[in-house]
Amino acid sequence: MPFDKPQHVVSPSLWALAWKRLKASRIAMVSLAIVAAFIVLILLSGTGLVAKDWARETGVNYAPPTFLGTDLEQAQSTAATAGAPAASDKPTELPIQDPLADALADIRGEKKPAAEGVAAESQTVDPLADVMADIRAKGTQAATVEARLPTLPFGGDKWGRDVLKKTIKGSETSIFVGLAAAFVATLLGTVFGAVAGYYGRWLDDFFNWFYSVFTAIPYLLLILAVAAVLQQKGTLTIILILGLTGWTGTFRLIRGEYLKHKGREYVQAADAIGASNGRRMFVHIFPNVSHVVLVQLSIYTVAFIKAEVILSFLGFGVPVDVVSWGSMLNEAQNELILGKWWQLAAAGTAMALLVTAFSLFTDELRDALDPKLK
């Protein structure tokens, strides 16, 4: 009787086990779907397929949401124009001759009769006739104002811009800043922690001193101080501020992991076969600590989105021609006095939904990547 060929059992990797645990968690899947929807939305917004005309004034000032219907804006505007003088009421002409009477009459389109005693042949062509015709044409075009909608799906701001499109465009700025700044901070923390933990000695002392300097100052005060010193608003500036000041948490964790792994057998075996220090650091040790880096990246993304909102709300964030959730909340604080709450509700709801989903996904990811749960 022939013997059966033994089957080789391949042990699943850490990532396969983590994905299996993530799929078994309903909270993780729902949170991942929400985060993925936001990522797709900002990609569509960045390519101009969605919310391209967010700055267009499509509605009336403070247009209410459609589900609320029209409010008293039209009644207030009617009452305001009721006391205005009629257009046909002309002021009493002064007894003296107005030197600009001819030009004003020409602008209004009125034809002034020729003075008595002046021969018809003495009337010459007005040299400003073409200029005045252009002025009248531009005035006619300016008077033709595009009709604005009385309501918008989620309301309008004080300029009549659609709050829904502003929220989508603002999510592009806030999420991009959060992801980019988290990548910069995680990269710096990983490199600094790897060097300090692997080499030790004076390099470890130097990076620990550098780490202590940054952690001695409260983080929010630190980023506000750096933003006030730079005095240059922009998306790149916010990314650099958050990334260059937020690497300390990753540094502390990665340094501890490298201190633990550098003396293990697989690292000593790599040293025995002649692997360089850089190869041992980032080819042999780093894959075993990459789950810590990934979790820190997701944690930083949430923290930096909230930090960008705070900076923009306080006026240290994006410039006036760029919209973000923070700038929308900054505008909404003045609108609340007038009872216009929809811009605050739109920006706050979008931010709360993304931050909550990202935080829940981060917690589930941390549990799924924990080697003790294999």
C-alpha positions as CSV (number, residue, x, y, z in Angstrom):
1,M,0.0,0.0,0.0
2,P,1.7,3.2,-1.1
3,F,2.3,5.8,1.5
4,D,0.5,9.2,1.2
5,K,2.8,12.1,0.4
6,P,3.0,14.3,3.5
7,Q,1.4,17.6,3.1
8,H,3.3,20.7,4.0
9,V,1.4,23.0,6.4
10,V,2.2,26.6,5.8
11,S,1.8,28.8,8.8
12,P,-0.3,31.9,8.1
13,S,1.5,35.2,8.3
14,L,0.8,38.0,10.7
15,W,-1.0,40.0,8.1
16,A,-3.2,37.1,7.0
17,L,-4.2,36.5,10.6
18,A,-4.8,40.2,11.1
19,W,-7.0,40.4,8.0
20,K,-8.9,37.3,9.2
21,R,-9.7,38.9,12.5
22,L,-10.6,42.2,10.9
23,K,-13.1,40.5,8.6
24,A,-14.7,38.8,11.6
25,S,-15.3,42.2,13.3
26,R,-18.4,44.0,12.1
27,I,-17.3,47.3,13.6
28,A,-14.0,47.1,11.8
29,M,-15.7,46.5,8.4
30,V,-18.2,49.3,8.8
31,S,-15.5,51.7,9.9
32,L,-13.3,50.7,7.0
33,A,-16.1,51.2,4.6
34,I,-16.7,54.7,5.9
35,V,-13.0,55.6,5.8
36,A,-12.8,54.2,2.2
37,A,-15.8,56.2,1.2
38,F,-14.2,59.4,2.4
39,I,-10.9,58.5,0.6
40,V,-12.8,57.9,-2.7
41,L,-14.6,61.2,-2.2
42,I,-11.5,63.2,-1.7
43,L,-10.0,61.5,-4.8
44,L,-13.0,62.6,-6.9
45,S,-12.8,66.1,-5.4
46,G,-9.1,66.3,-6.2
47,T,-9.6,65.3,-9.8
48,G,-12.4,67.8,-10.2
49,L,-15.2,65.3,-10.8
50,V,-17.0,66.4,-7.6
51,A,-17.4,69.8,-6.0
52,K,-15.3,71.5,-8.7
53,D,-17.5,74.7,-8.5
54,W,-17.6,74.9,-4.7
55,A,-16.8,78.6,-4.8
56,R,-19.7,79.4,-7.1
57,E,-22.5,81.5,-5.6
58,T,-25.4,79.4,-6.6
59,G,-27.9,80.4,-3.9
60,V,-29.1,83.5,-2.1
61,N,-27.2,84.7,0.9
62,Y,-27.7,82.3,3.8
63,A,-29.9,80.0,1.7
64,P,-31.6,77.6,4.0
65,P,-31.6,73.8,3.5
66,T,-34.2,72.5,1.1
67,F,-35.9,70.4,3.7
68,L,-36.6,73.6,5.7
69,G,-38.0,75.5,2.8
70,T,-37.7,79.2,2.3
71,D,-37.5,81.4,5.4
72,L,-38.1,85.1,6.0
73,E,-35.2,86.3,3.9
74,Q,-37.5,87.3,1.0
75,A,-39.9,89.1,3.4
76,Q,-37.0,90.9,5.0
77,S,-35.6,92.0,1.7
78,T,-39.0,93.2,0.6
79,A,-39.4,95.2,3.7
80,A,-36.0,96.7,3.3
81,T,-36.7,97.8,-0.3
82,A,-40.1,99.1,0.6
83,G,-38.7,102.2,2.2
84,A,-36.3,102.9,-0.6
85,P,-37.2,105.8,-3.0
86,A,-38.8,105.0,-6.3
87,A,-36.6,104.9,-9.3
88,S,-38.8,107.4,-11.1
89,D,-38.4,110.0,-8.4
90,K,-35.7,112.3,-9.7
91,P,-34.0,114.9,-7.5
92,T,-34.8,118.6,-8.1
93,E,-32.4,120.0,-10.6
94,L,-30.1,122.7,-9.3
95,P,-30.3,126.1,-10.8
96,I,-26.6,126.0,-11.8
97,Q,-25.4,124.1,-14.7
98,D,-24.0,120.6,-14.0
99,P,-20.8,120.1,-16.0
100,L,-21.4,116.3,-16.0
101,A,-25.0,116.6,-17.1
102,D,-24.3,115.5,-20.6
103,A,-22.2,112.5,-19.6
104,L,-24.7,111.4,-17.0
105,A,-27.5,111.8,-19.5
106,D,-25.6,109.8,-22.0
107,I,-25.0,107.0,-19.5
108,R,-28.7,106.9,-18.6
109,G,-29.5,106.7,-22.3
110,E,-31.3,110.1,-22.3
111,K,-31.0,112.3,-25.3
112,K,-30.5,115.9,-24.5
113,P,-32.0,118.3,-27.1
114,A,-29.6,120.6,-28.8
115,A,-29.3,124.1,-27.5
116,E,-31.3,126.9,-29.3
117,G,-29.3,129.1,-31.6
118,V,-26.7,126.4,-32.4
119,A,-26.5,125.4,-36.0
120,A,-26.9,121.7,-36.7
121,E,-23.6,121.7,-38.7
122,S,-21.7,123.0,-35.7
123,Q,-22.5,119.8,-33.7
124,T,-19.5,117.5,-33.9
125,V,-19.1,113.8,-33.1
126,D,-18.6,113.1,-29.4
127,P,-15.0,111.6,-29.0
128,L,-16.2,109.7,-26.0
129,A,-19.1,108.0,-27.7
130,D,-17.4,104.7,-28.1
131,V,-16.2,104.7,-24.5
132,M,-19.6,105.5,-23.1
133,A,-21.1,102.8,-25.3
134,D,-18.8,100.3,-23.7
135,I,-19.6,101.5,-20.3
136,R,-23.4,101.1,-21.0
137,A,-22.8,97.6,-22.4
138,K,-20.8,96.5,-19.3
139,G,-23.5,98.0,-17.0
140,T,-26.1,96.0,-18.9
141,Q,-24.1,92.9,-18.4
142,A,-23.5,93.5,-14.7
143,A,-27.2,94.2,-14.3
144,T,-28.0,90.8,-15.7
145,V,-27.4,88.8,-12.6
146,E,-27.8,85.0,-12.7
147,A,-30.9,83.9,-10.8
148,R,-29.9,82.3,-7.5
149,L,-31.7,79.5,-5.8
150,P,-33.8,80.3,-2.7
151,T,-32.8,77.0,-1.1
152,L,-29.9,74.6,-1.4
153,P,-29.7,70.9,-0.4
154,F,-27.8,71.5,2.8
155,G,-28.0,75.3,2.8
156,G,-25.7,78.1,1.8
157,D,-23.1,80.4,3.5
158,K,-23.2,84.1,3.6
159,W,-22.1,84.4,0.0
160,G,-24.6,81.8,-1.3
161,R,-22.1,79.0,-1.8
162,D,-23.3,75.4,-1.4
163,V,-22.5,74.1,2.0
164,L,-22.5,70.5,0.8
165,K,-19.9,71.2,-1.9
166,K,-17.8,73.2,0.6
167,T,-17.9,70.2,3.0
168,I,-16.7,67.8,0.3
169,K,-13.9,70.2,-0.7
170,G,-13.1,70.8,2.9
171,S,-12.8,67.1,3.5
172,E,-10.2,66.9,0.7
173,T,-8.0,69.5,2.5
174,S,-8.4,68.2,6.0
175,I,-7.9,64.5,5.2
176,F,-5.0,65.2,2.9
177,V,-3.3,67.3,5.6
178,G,-4.0,64.5,8.2
179,L,-2.6,61.7,6.0
180,A,0.5,63.7,4.8
181,A,1.4,65.0,8.2
182,A,0.9,61.5,9.7
183,F,3.2,60.0,7.1
184,V,5.9,62.6,7.8
185,A,5.7,62.2,11.6
186,T,5.7,58.4,11.4
187,L,8.6,58.4,9.0
188,L,10.7,60.6,11.2
189,G,9.8,58.7,14.4
190,T,10.6,55.4,12.8
191,V,14.0,56.5,11.5
192,F,15.0,58.2,14.7
193,G,13.7,55.3,16.8
194,A,15.5,52.7,14.7
195,V,18.8,54.6,14.8
196,A,18.6,55.2,18.5
197,G,17.5,51.7,19.5
198,Y,19.8,49.8,17.2
199,Y,23.1,51.8,17.7
200,G,22.5,52.9,21.3
201,R,25.4,54.7,23.1
202,W,25.8,58.4,22.3
203,L,23.3,58.3,19.4
204,D,20.6,57.0,21.8
205,D,21.5,59.7,24.3
206,F,21.3,62.5,21.6
207,F,17.9,61.3,20.3
208,N,16.5,60.9,23.9
209,W,17.6,64.5,24.7
210,F,15.9,65.7,21.4
211,Y,12.8,63.7,22.3
212,S,12.7,65.3,25.8
213,V,12.9,68.8,24.4
214,F,9.8,68.2,22.3
215,T,7.8,66.4,24.9
216,A,8.6,69.1,27.6
217,I,6.3,71.6,25.8
218,P,2.6,70.9,25.6
219,Y,1.9,69.8,22.0
220,L,-0.9,72.2,21.2
221,L,1.1,75.2,22.5
222,L,4.1,73.9,20.5
223,I,2.3,73.8,17.1
224,L,0.6,77.2,17.8
225,A,4.0,78.7,18.6
226,V,5.6,77.2,15.4
227,A,2.6,78.4,13.3
228,A,2.9,81.9,14.8
229,V,6.6,82.1,14.1
230,L,6.3,80.9,10.5
231,Q,3.5,83.4,9.8
232,Q,2.9,81.8,6.4
233,K,-0.5,80.1,5.8
234,G,-0.8,77.2,3.4
235,T,-1.4,73.4,3.3
236,L,2.3,72.6,3.0
237,T,3.1,74.7,6.0
238,I,0.5,72.9,8.2
239,I,1.8,69.5,7.0
240,L,5.4,70.5,8.0
241,I,4.2,72.0,11.4
242,L,2.3,68.8,12.4
243,G,4.8,66.4,10.9
244,L,7.9,67.9,12.4
245,T,6.5,68.2,15.8
246,G,4.4,65.0,16.1
247,W,7.0,62.2,15.7
248,T,7.7,61.7,19.4
249,G,5.2,59.0,20.1
250,T,6.4,56.8,17.2
251,F,10.0,57.4,18.3
252,R,9.4,56.1,21.8
253,L,7.6,52.9,20.6
254,I,10.0,52.1,17.7
255,R,13.1,52.7,19.9
256,G,11.8,50.2,22.5
257,E,11.1,47.6,19.7
258,Y,14.6,47.9,18.3
259,L,16.1,47.6,21.7
260,K,14.2,44.3,22.1
261,H,14.9,42.9,18.6
262,K,18.5,43.8,18.0
263,G,19.8,41.0,20.3
264,R,17.6,38.2,19.0
265,E,18.8,35.2,17.2
266,Y,17.6,36.1,13.6
267,V,19.5,39.4,13.8
268,Q,22.7,37.7,15.1
269,A,22.3,35.2,12.2
270,A,22.0,38.1,9.7
271,D,25.2,39.6,11.3
272,A,27.0,36.3,10.9
273,I,26.3,36.0,7.2
274,G,27.6,39.6,6.7
275,A,24.4,41.7,6.5
276,S,25.1,45.4,6.8
277,N,23.6,47.5,9.7
278,G,21.1,49.1,7.3
279,R,19.9,45.7,6.0
280,R,19.6,44.4,9.6
281,M,17.6,47.5,10.6
282,F,15.2,47.8,7.8
283,V,15.1,44.4,6.1
284,H,15.2,42.0,9.1
285,I,13.9,44.0,12.1
286,F,11.5,46.4,10.5
287,P,9.0,43.8,9.2
288,N,8.6,42.6,12.7
289,V,7.7,46.0,14.1
290,S,5.8,47.3,11.0
291,H,2.5,46.7,12.8
292,V,3.4,49.3,15.4
293,V,4.2,51.8,12.6
294,L,0.9,51.1,10.9
295,V,-1.1,51.6,14.0
296,Q,0.8,54.8,14.8
297,L,0.1,56.1,11.3
298,S,-3.7,55.6,11.7
299,I,-3.6,57.2,15.2
300,Y,-1.7,60.2,13.9
301,T,-4.1,60.7,11.0
302,V,-7.0,61.2,13.4
303,A,-5.0,63.5,15.7
304,F,-3.7,65.6,12.8
305,I,-7.1,66.0,11.2
306,K,-8.3,67.5,14.5
307,A,-5.1,69.6,14.9
308,E,-5.7,71.1,11.4
309,V,-9.3,71.9,12.3
310,I,-8.1,73.7,15.4
311,L,-5.4,75.6,13.6
312,S,-7.7,76.7,10.8
313,F,-10.4,77.6,13.4
314,L,-7.9,79.9,15.2
315,G,-6.7,81.5,12.0
316,F,-3.3,79.8,11.7
317,G,-4.3,77.2,9.1
318,V,-5.3,77.3,5.5
319,P,-5.4,80.7,3.6
320,V,-8.7,82.3,2.7
321,D,-8.9,80.9,-0.8
322,V,-8.8,77.3,0.5
323,V,-11.6,75.7,2.3
324,S,-11.3,73.1,5.1
325,W,-13.5,71.9,8.0
326,G,-11.6,74.3,10.3
327,S,-12.3,77.3,8.1
328,M,-15.9,76.3,7.8
329,L,-16.3,76.1,11.6
330,N,-14.6,79.5,11.8
331,E,-17.2,81.0,9.5
332,A,-20.0,79.2,11.3
333,Q,-19.3,80.9,14.7
334,N,-20.5,84.2,13.2
335,E,-23.5,82.6,11.4
336,L,-24.8,81.1,14.7
337,I,-25.5,84.6,16.0
338,L,-27.9,85.0,13.1
339,G,-29.4,81.6,13.6
340,K,-27.8,80.0,10.5
341,W,-26.6,76.6,11.9
342,W,-26.4,74.5,8.7
343,Q,-22.7,75.1,7.9
344,L,-21.7,74.2,11.5
345,A,-23.9,71.0,11.3
346,A,-22.4,69.9,7.9
347,A,-18.7,70.4,8.8
348,G,-19.2,69.0,12.3
349,T,-21.1,66.0,11.2
350,A,-18.6,65.1,8.5
351,M,-15.6,65.5,10.8
352,A,-17.3,63.5,13.6
353,L,-18.2,60.7,11.3
354,L,-14.7,60.3,9.8
355,V,-12.9,60.7,13.1
356,T,-15.2,58.2,14.9
357,A,-14.8,55.7,12.1
358,F,-11.1,56.1,11.9
359,S,-10.7,55.8,15.7
360,L,-12.8,52.6,15.8
361,F,-10.8,51.1,12.9
362,T,-7.6,52.0,14.6
363,D,-8.7,50.2,17.8
364,E,-9.7,47.1,15.8
365,L,-6.5,47.2,13.8
366,R,-4.4,47.3,17.0
367,D,-6.2,44.3,18.3
368,A,-5.9,42.4,15.1
369,L,-2.1,43.0,14.8
370,D,-1.4,42.0,18.4
371,P,0.8,38.9,18.2
372,K,-0.6,37.7,21.5
373,L,-4.0,37.2,19.9
374,K,-2.8,34.6,17.4
